[in-house]
């Protein structure tokens, strides 16, 4: 049994959170990620530099939040290896111009070679602003301290 598979689930979740926080792209978006068993919640504070020309949050922010929440819900169930997004479908339902965007990810199905996970995006008033679903492949890329997977 490897070190990654011989740890508590809570340690696994915290290591995934640390790996996520260390990813260079997150220095721009400044998300806050919390992972549980088959779930993940991501929060991003909306800023004007996220806006498109019409003055509302660009879809890239919706996609990042939805994909990341679903991805980490999926990876919460896989100890030892990184999962990979193979497909992700996103539906945008309403604009968001301020406040906190929250993405709530959850696993729908955990099969042998892939995991299906979804995300629901809500604004601070609890209104659904988007929804996504994706397939996540179990890869052979190990979760190691070198990629930030550490306490």
C-alpha angles and dihedrals in degrees: 000000000000125000090252093055094041096063134092119269090242091056089049092052093048091048090051090050091050091048089051094047090053095054109113094228090062093064086074101044096035095207125181113221129193120182131199135164105309091343140088133179122201127188127194124181108226115237132183091246087068091061128110121219093280092061103254135103114288118241091245088075091051090048094048093050095045096044094044094049093048092042094054092043085057096043090050087073095048116072118190101019141064118242121221129216106240098172134001128182119196130192118194112209107174140356126261121204105168145006128040124329110209123197116196112197126193137171115250098181134005108200130171098268104015142032125213114211134171137202132207117202119208136176126227091276091057093251115147108244100170146355134206140182130190149171118240122197122214103237134198091238106118123228102238139161088252090071093043098267096141142101 
